[in-house]
Amino acid sequence: MPPHVEYRLSEVGRSLSEALVVLDRWAETHFGTLDAARERYDAQTNR
């Protein structure tokens, strides 16, 4: 039988996970605005 490792988030890790979910929702909501800003920046810097 191969070795088995089990990982779990600590309480601090779970609290970070909650913050990342909020950030992900924000990014999804503002994706269009963020994408347009990136495209403008790329056009100005010839990327």
N, CA, C and O atoms as a Maestro MAE file, in Angstrom:
{
 s_m_m2io_version
 :::
 2.0.0
}

f_m_ct {
 s_m_title
 :::
 protein
 m_atom[188] {
  # First column is atom index #
  i_m_mmod_type
  r_m_x_coord
  r_m_y_coord
  r_m_z_coord
  i_m_residue_number
  s_m_chain_name
  s_m_pdb_residue_name
  s_m_pdb_atom_name
  i_m_atomic_number
  :::
  1 25 0.854 -1.181 0.000 1 A "MET " " N  " 7
  2 3 0.000 0.000 0.000 1 A "MET " " CA " 6
  3 2 0.901 1.247 0.000 1 A "MET " " C  " 6
  4 15 1.813 1.351 0.821 1 A "MET " " O  " 8
  5 25 0.650 2.181 -0.909 2 A "PRO " " N  " 7
  6 3 1.480 3.396 -0.959 2 A "PRO " " CA " 6
  7 2 1.236 4.283 0.261 2 A "PRO " " C  " 6
  8 15 0.173 4.219 0.878 2 A "PRO " " O  " 8
  9 25 2.222 5.109 0.605 3 A "PRO " " N  " 7
  10 3 2.033 6.029 1.734 3 A "PRO " " CA " 6
  11 2 0.825 6.934 1.487 3 A "PRO " " C  " 6
  12 15 0.485 7.256 0.349 3 A "PRO " " O  " 8
  13 25 0.205 7.322 2.562 4 A "HIS " " N  " 7
  14 3 -0.997 8.159 2.478 4 A "HIS " " CA " 6
  15 2 -0.784 9.412 3.327 4 A "HIS " " C  " 6
  16 15 -0.390 9.334 4.490 4 A "HIS " " O  " 8
  17 25 -1.054 10.565 2.720 5 A "VAL " " N  " 7
  18 3 -0.936 11.832 3.447 5 A "VAL " " CA " 6
  19 2 -2.274 12.531 3.390 5 A "VAL " " C  " 6
  20 15 -2.902 12.608 2.333 5 A "VAL " " O  " 8
  21 25 -2.703 13.033 4.508 6 A "GLU " " N  " 7
  22 3 -3.970 13.754 4.562 6 A "GLU " " CA " 6
  23 2 -3.705 15.183 5.030 6 A "GLU " " C  " 6
  24 15 -3.066 15.402 6.059 6 A "GLU " " O  " 8
  25 25 -4.202 16.149 4.262 7 A "TYR " " N  " 7
  26 3 -4.003 17.552 4.586 7 A "TYR " " CA " 6
  27 2 -5.318 18.183 4.998 7 A "TYR " " C  " 6
  28 15 -6.379 17.835 4.482 7 A "TYR " " O  " 8
  29 25 -5.234 19.121 5.939 8 A "ARG " " N  " 7
  30 3 -6.409 19.890 6.364 8 A "ARG " " CA " 6
  31 2 -5.981 21.322 6.617 8 A "ARG " " C  " 6
  32 15 -4.858 21.584 7.048 8 A "ARG " " O  " 8
  33 25 -6.897 22.250 6.342 9 A "LEU " " N  " 7
  34 3 -6.622 23.649 6.664 9 A "LEU " " CA " 6
  35 2 -6.767 23.875 8.154 9 A "LEU " " C  " 6
  36 15 -7.639 23.301 8.806 9 A "LEU " " O  " 8
  37 25 -5.903 24.714 8.678 10 A "SER " " N  " 7
  38 3 -6.030 25.124 10.074 10 A "SER " " CA " 6
  39 2 -7.146 26.162 10.172 10 A "SER " " C  " 6
  40 15 -7.705 26.579 9.158 10 A "SER " " O  " 8
  41 25 -7.457 26.564 11.360 11 A "GLU " " N  " 7
  42 3 -8.459 27.618 11.568 11 A "GLU " " CA " 6
  43 2 -8.037 28.904 10.856 11 A "GLU " " C  " 6
  44 15 -8.871 29.584 10.259 11 A "GLU " " O  " 8
  45 25 -6.760 29.237 10.917 12 A "VAL " " N  " 7
  46 3 -6.252 30.435 10.222 12 A "VAL " " CA " 6
  47 2 -6.404 30.257 8.715 12 A "VAL " " C  " 6
  48 15 -6.785 31.198 8.019 12 A "VAL " " O  " 8
  49 25 -6.115 29.079 8.210 13 A "GLY " " N  " 7
  50 3 -6.287 28.808 6.788 13 A "GLY " " CA " 6
  51 2 -7.733 28.933 6.350 13 A "GLY " " C  " 6
  52 15 -8.020 29.472 5.281 13 A "GLY " " O  " 8
  53 25 -8.644 28.434 7.174 14 A "ARG " " N  " 7
  54 3 -10.070 28.566 6.851 14 A "ARG " " CA " 6
  55 2 -10.496 30.030 6.840 14 A "ARG " " C  " 6
  56 15 -11.317 30.423 6.010 14 A "ARG " " O  " 8
  57 25 -9.957 30.840 7.739 15 A "SER " " N  " 7
  58 3 -10.329 32.258 7.750 15 A "SER " " CA " 6
  59 2 -9.807 32.950 6.487 15 A "SER " " C  " 6
  60 15 -10.471 33.846 5.966 15 A "SER " " O  " 8
  61 25 -8.639 32.557 5.988 16 A "LEU " " N  " 7
  62 3 -8.128 33.110 4.743 16 A "LEU " " CA " 6
  63 2 -8.999 32.672 3.573 16 A "LEU " " C  " 6
  64 15 -9.260 33.458 2.663 16 A "LEU " " O  " 8
  65 25 -9.443 31.434 3.595 17 A "SER " " N  " 7
  66 3 -10.307 30.921 2.540 17 A "SER " " CA " 6
  67 2 -11.569 31.765 2.414 17 A "SER " " C  " 6
  68 15 -12.009 32.058 1.302 17 A "SER " " O  " 8
  69 25 -12.146 32.152 3.525 18 A "GLU " " N  " 7
  70 3 -13.342 33.002 3.508 18 A "GLU " " CA " 6
  71 2 -13.050 34.332 2.820 18 A "GLU " " C  " 6
  72 15 -13.873 34.816 2.042 18 A "GLU " " O  " 8
  73 25 -11.903 34.924 3.091 19 A "ALA " " N  " 7
  74 3 -11.535 36.199 2.466 19 A "ALA " " CA " 6
  75 2 -11.317 36.015 0.968 19 A "ALA " " C  " 6
  76 15 -11.684 36.886 0.180 19 A "ALA " " O  " 8
  77 25 -10.726 34.895 0.569 20 A "LEU " " N  " 7
  78 3 -10.476 34.647 -0.850 20 A "LEU " " CA " 6
  79 2 -11.771 34.443 -1.626 20 A "LEU " " C  " 6
  80 15 -11.852 34.817 -2.796 20 A "LEU " " O  " 8
  81 25 -12.773 33.864 -1.002 21 A "VAL " " N  " 7
  82 3 -14.077 33.707 -1.652 21 A "VAL " " CA " 6
  83 2 -14.664 35.080 -1.944 21 A "VAL " " C  " 6
  84 15 -15.204 35.303 -3.028 21 A "VAL " " O  " 8
  85 25 -14.568 35.998 -0.998 22 A "VAL " " N  " 7
  86 3 -15.064 37.364 -1.200 22 A "VAL " " CA " 6
  87 2 -14.305 38.036 -2.334 22 A "VAL " " C  " 6
  88 15 -14.917 38.679 -3.187 22 A "VAL " " O  " 8
  89 25 -12.986 37.900 -2.359 23 A "LEU " " N  " 7
  90 3 -12.170 38.486 -3.416 23 A "LEU " " CA " 6
  91 2 -12.540 37.891 -4.777 23 A "LEU " " C  " 6
  92 15 -12.622 38.623 -5.763 23 A "LEU " " O  " 8
  93 25 -12.761 36.592 -4.844 24 A "ASP " " N  " 7
  94 3 -13.147 35.939 -6.085 24 A "ASP " " CA " 6
  95 2 -14.485 36.474 -6.595 24 A "ASP " " C  " 6
  96 15 -14.632 36.729 -7.790 24 A "ASP " " O  " 8
  97 25 -15.447 36.645 -5.714 25 A "ARG " " N  " 7
  98 3 -16.747 37.197 -6.124 25 A "ARG " " CA " 6
  99 2 -16.589 38.619 -6.645 25 A "ARG " " C  " 6
  100 15 -17.222 38.997 -7.631 25 A "ARG " " O  " 8
  101 25 -15.739 39.411 -5.978 26 A "TRP " " N  " 7
  102 3 -15.492 40.785 -6.427 26 A "TRP " " CA " 6
  103 2 -14.884 40.775 -7.829 26 A "TRP " " C  " 6
  104 15 -15.306 41.540 -8.696 26 A "TRP " " O  " 8
  105 25 -13.906 39.917 -8.049 27 A "ALA " " N  " 7
  106 3 -13.240 39.850 -9.351 27 A "ALA " " CA " 6
  107 2 -14.220 39.412 -10.443 27 A "ALA " " C  " 6
  108 15 -14.184 39.942 -11.553 27 A "ALA " " O  " 8
  109 25 -15.083 38.463 -10.141 28 A "GLU " " N  " 7
  110 3 -16.087 38.031 -11.120 28 A "GLU " " CA " 6
  111 2 -17.048 39.173 -11.452 28 A "GLU " " C  " 6
  112 15 -17.407 39.364 -12.613 28 A "GLU " " O  " 8
  113 25 -17.458 39.918 -10.452 29 A "THR " " N  " 7
  114 3 -18.382 41.037 -10.658 29 A "THR " " CA " 6
  115 2 -17.749 42.122 -11.516 29 A "THR " " C  " 6
  116 15 -18.424 42.726 -12.349 29 A "THR " " O  " 8
  117 25 -16.465 42.372 -11.322 30 A "HIS " " N  " 7
  118 3 -15.780 43.478 -11.999 30 A "HIS " " CA " 6
  119 2 -14.890 43.023 -13.154 30 A "HIS " " C  " 6
  120 15 -14.034 43.778 -13.616 30 A "HIS " " O  " 8
  121 25 -15.093 41.781 -13.622 31 A "PHE " " N  " 7
  122 3 -14.221 41.244 -14.661 31 A "PHE " " CA " 6
  123 2 -14.181 42.130 -15.898 31 A "PHE " " C  " 6
  124 15 -13.102 42.392 -16.428 31 A "PHE " " O  " 8
  125 25 -15.322 42.590 -16.362 32 A "GLY " " N  " 7
  126 3 -15.368 43.417 -17.568 32 A "GLY " " CA " 6
  127 2 -14.565 44.694 -17.419 32 A "GLY " " C  " 6
  128 15 -13.817 45.072 -18.321 32 A "GLY " " O  " 8
  129 25 -14.715 45.351 -16.298 33 A "THR " " N  " 7
  130 3 -13.982 46.590 -16.033 33 A "THR " " CA " 6
  131 2 -12.486 46.320 -15.930 33 A "THR " " C  " 6
  132 15 -11.677 47.072 -16.474 33 A "THR " " O  " 8
  133 25 -12.121 45.259 -15.241 34 A "LEU " " N  " 7
  134 3 -10.708 44.908 -15.090 34 A "LEU " " CA " 6
  135 2 -10.091 44.533 -16.434 34 A "LEU " " C  " 6
  136 15 -8.962 44.927 -16.728 34 A "LEU " " O  " 8
  137 25 -10.810 43.785 -17.239 35 A "ASP " " N  " 7
  138 3 -10.302 43.371 -18.535 35 A "ASP " " CA " 6
  139 2 -10.113 44.574 -19.462 35 A "ASP " " C  " 6
  140 15 -9.113 44.664 -20.174 35 A "ASP " " O  " 8
  141 25 -11.075 45.492 -19.449 36 A "ALA " " N  " 7
  142 3 -10.956 46.697 -20.280 36 A "ALA " " CA " 6
  143 2 -9.770 47.539 -19.834 36 A "ALA " " C  " 6
  144 15 -9.055 48.078 -20.678 36 A "ALA " " O  " 8
  145 25 -9.541 47.666 -18.537 37 A "ALA " " N  " 7
  146 3 -8.403 48.434 -18.030 37 A "ALA " " CA " 6
  147 2 -7.086 47.781 -18.456 37 A "ALA " " C  " 6
  148 15 -6.136 48.476 -18.818 37 A "ALA " " O  " 8
  149 25 -7.029 46.454 -18.412 38 A "ARG " " N  " 7
  150 3 -5.823 45.748 -18.844 38 A "ARG " " CA " 6
  151 2 -5.577 45.975 -20.329 38 A "ARG " " C  " 6
  152 15 -4.442 46.202 -20.747 38 A "ARG " " O  " 8
  153 25 -6.631 45.914 -21.121 39 A "GLU " " N  " 7
  154 3 -6.476 46.132 -22.563 39 A "GLU " " CA " 6
  155 2 -5.994 47.557 -22.860 39 A "GLU " " C  " 6
  156 15 -5.142 47.750 -23.728 39 A "GLU " " O  " 8
  157 25 -6.533 48.558 -22.145 40 A "ARG " " N  " 7
  158 3 -6.070 49.943 -22.326 40 A "ARG " " CA " 6
  159 2 -4.600 50.069 -21.948 40 A "ARG " " C  " 6
  160 15 -3.824 50.702 -22.665 40 A "ARG " " O  " 8
  161 25 -4.217 49.476 -20.833 41 A "TYR " " N  " 7
  162 3 -2.828 49.528 -20.396 41 A "TYR " " CA " 6
  163 2 -1.915 48.863 -21.421 41 A "TYR " " C  " 6
  164 15 -0.875 49.411 -21.788 41 A "TYR " " O  " 8
  165 25 -2.309 47.682 -21.877 42 A "ASP " " N  " 7
  166 3 -1.504 46.974 -22.869 42 A "ASP " " CA " 6
  167 2 -1.339 47.810 -24.139 42 A "ASP " " C  " 6
  168 15 -0.251 47.859 -24.711 42 A "ASP " " O  " 8
  169 25 -2.408 48.462 -24.578 43 A "ALA " " N  " 7
  170 3 -2.345 49.279 -25.792 43 A "ALA " " CA " 6
  171 2 -1.402 50.477 -25.592 43 A "ALA " " C  " 6
  172 15 -0.679 50.856 -26.514 43 A "ALA " " O  " 8
  173 25 -1.409 51.058 -24.416 44 A "GLN " " N  " 7
  174 3 -0.559 52.223 -24.132 44 A "GLN " " CA " 6
  175 2 0.906 51.842 -23.998 44 A "GLN " " C  " 6
  176 15 1.787 52.656 -24.273 44 A "GLN " " O  " 8
  177 25 1.169 50.627 -23.581 45 A "THR " " N  " 7
  178 3 2.557 50.202 -23.353 45 A "THR " " CA " 6
  179 2 3.042 49.272 -24.450 45 A "THR " " C  " 6
  180 15 4.107 48.667 -24.329 45 A "THR " " O  " 8
  181 25 2.263 49.153 -25.524 46 A "ASN " " N  " 7
  182 3 2.619 48.297 -26.668 46 A "ASN " " CA " 6
  183 2 2.901 46.855 -26.260 46 A "ASN " " C  " 6
  184 15 3.882 46.266 -26.714 46 A "ASN " " O  " 8
  185 25 2.085 46.300 -25.438 47 A "ARG " " N  " 7
  186 3 2.261 44.903 -25.006 47 A "ARG " " CA " 6
  187 2 1.486 43.991 -25.894 47 A "ARG " " C  " 6
  188 15 1.503 42.776 -25.696 47 A "ARG " " O  " 8
  :::
 }
 m_bond[187] {
  # First column is bond index #
  i_m_from
  i_m_to
  i_m_order
  :::
  1 1 2 1
  2 2 3 1
  3 3 4 2
  4 3 5 1
  5 5 6 1
  6 6 7 1
  7 7 8 2
  8 7 9 1
  9 9 10 1
  10 10 11 1
  11 11 12 2
  12 11 13 1
  13 13 14 1
  14 14 15 1
  15 15 16 2
  16 15 17 1
  17 17 18 1
  18 18 19 1
  19 19 20 2
  20 19 21 1
  21 21 22 1
  22 22 23 1
  23 23 24 2
  24 23 25 1
  25 25 26 1
  26 26 27 1
  27 27 28 2
  28 27 29 1
  29 29 30 1
  30 30 31 1
  31 31 32 2
  32 31 33 1
  33 33 34 1
  34 34 35 1
  35 35 36 2
  36 35 37 1
  37 37 38 1
  38 38 39 1
  39 39 40 2
  40 39 41 1
  41 41 42 1
  42 42 43 1
  43 43 44 2
  44 43 45 1
  45 45 46 1
  46 46 47 1
  47 47 48 2
  48 47 49 1
  49 49 50 1
  50 50 51 1
  51 51 52 2
  52 51 53 1
  53 53 54 1
  54 54 55 1
  55 55 56 2
  56 55 57 1
  57 57 58 1
  58 58 59 1
  59 59 60 2
  60 59 61 1
  61 61 62 1
  62 62 63 1
  63 63 64 2
  64 63 65 1
  65 65 66 1
  66 66 67 1
  67 67 68 2
  68 67 69 1
  69 69 70 1
  70 70 71 1
  71 71 72 2
  72 71 73 1
  73 73 74 1
  74 74 75 1
  75 75 76 2
  76 75 77 1
  77 77 78 1
  78 78 79 1
  79 79 80 2
  80 79 81 1
  81 81 82 1
  82 82 83 1
  83 83 84 2
  84 83 85 1
  85 85 86 1
  86 86 87 1
  87 87 88 2
  88 87 89 1
  89 89 90 1
  90 90 91 1
  91 91 92 2
  92 91 93 1
  93 93 94 1
  94 94 95 1
  95 95 96 2
  96 95 97 1
  97 97 98 1
  98 98 99 1
  99 99 100 2
  100 99 101 1
  101 101 102 1
  102 102 103 1
  103 103 104 2
  104 103 105 1
  105 105 106 1
  106 106 107 1
  107 107 108 2
  108 107 109 1
  109 109 110 1
  110 110 111 1
  111 111 112 2
  112 111 113 1
  113 113 114 1
  114 114 115 1
  115 115 116 2
  116 115 117 1
  117 117 118 1
  118 118 119 1
  119 119 120 2
  120 119 121 1
  121 121 122 1
  122 122 123 1
  123 123 124 2
  124 123 125 1
  125 125 126 1
  126 126 127 1
  127 127 128 2
  128 127 129 1
  129 129 130 1
  130 130 131 1
  131 131 132 2
  132 131 133 1
  133 133 134 1
  134 134 135 1
  135 135 136 2
  136 135 137 1
  137 137 138 1
  138 138 139 1
  139 139 140 2
  140 139 141 1
  141 141 142 1
  142 142 143 1
  143 143 144 2
  144 143 145 1
  145 145 146 1
  146 146 147 1
  147 147 148 2
  148 147 149 1
  149 149 150 1
  150 150 151 1
  151 151 152 2
  152 151 153 1
  153 153 154 1
  154 154 155 1
  155 155 156 2
  156 155 157 1
  157 157 158 1
  158 158 159 1
  159 159 160 2
  160 159 161 1
  161 161 162 1
  162 162 163 1
  163 163 164 2
  164 163 165 1
  165 165 166 1
  166 166 167 1
  167 167 168 2
  168 167 169 1
  169 169 170 1
  170 170 171 1
  171 171 172 2
  172 171 173 1
  173 173 174 1
  174 174 175 1
  175 175 176 2
  176 175 177 1
  177 177 178 1
  178 178 179 1
  179 179 180 2
  180 179 181 1
  181 181 182 1
  182 182 183 1
  183 183 184 2
  184 183 185 1
  185 185 186 1
  186 186 187 1
  187 187 188 2
  :::
 }
}
